[in-house]
Amino acid sequence: MARRSLSILRDSLNKLEKQSTGDQILPLSALRISGQQPRRYFDPAKLEQLIQSIKEHGILEPLLVRPSQEDENTYEVVAGERRYRAAQQLGLLEVPVVVRELSDIDAWQIALVENLQREDLNPVEETEGVLQLLGLKLEVPVTEIPPLLHRLQHEQKKSSNNVVGNSELTVVEEVFAGLGLMSWESFVNHRLPLLNLPDDVLEALRQGKIAYTKAQAISRIKDEVARKSLLEAAISEELSLTQIKERIAELKATQAQEKTQDSQSLKSRLDEVLKIAKKSKSLTNPKKLKRWEKLLAAMEALAIED
């Protein structure tokens, strides 16, 4: 997606410019990662590229941090978590930072937009991040945002006059205009459905255990047991997307073969029953004949349905 605007980030930083304590060098041990960061998955290959870059050139862009609300001697990383992780792996003792006094909503806006402009979020992280931002802006629980968006969309389709002057719609439009991500209508149609992924797949994404493209392929497996088995294998064995698709193809082939075998077995059993019935006196027994008629009617109904 094209990132057309970074107005939220720029506005927030301009508004808080006077509160900045300027560029500093802080011990890496004094920094903490917020549990509310929109990003959960970090591509190992890209992280390794950053590590090599830092080895050669150092950290070129300071991390944005804010004073911790829990410990006056620590700081929360608002933007730059990947640089923080790379510094940890390199064993750096200190890193350049910019310290700002930021509210929770400002910190979330900046963290979200920084990740959006770098295209670092997978679509699920992106979707949940936008919902969180809307929840903060509208001052309602995140769980209420999807139904609210669906309601606004329904009202707009029904009659544009119904949503004129709607304060909720105004906030929603302002958020999406600032993000420059997509229209809110497109978000409702194409991003909210992502949250309907199977729970096990969605949770693996949230925890950053698997890339979105791999999770999306695995989610297409309808059989829950088979899906969970492949998901676990993909994580533990670090399967590539190609390997996952190969295993899905093998699974489909096996299931098709089993289905064919089951069908052939059923036909054999049916043929055997009919042979026995022809030799049996049950077809001439008035009481059993009625039961045969009921069974035959049921079989005919099944055949018609097929």
Secondary structure, 3 states (H helix, E strand, C coil): CCCCCCHHHHHHHHHCHHHCCCEEEEEHHHEEECCCCCCCCCCHHHHHHHHHHHHHHCCCCCEEEEECCCCCCCEEEEECHHHHHHHHHHCCCEEEEEECCCCHHHHHHHHHHHHHHHCCCCHHHHHHHHHHHHHHHHCCCHHHHHHHHHHHHHHHHHCHHHHCCCHHHHHHHHHHHHHCCCCHHHHHHHCHHHHHCCHHHHHHHHCCCCCHHHHHHHHCCCCHHHHHHHHHHHHHCCCCHHHHHHHHHHHHHHHHHHHHHHHHHHHHHHHHHHHHHHHCHHHHCHHHHHHHHHHHHHHHHHHHHC
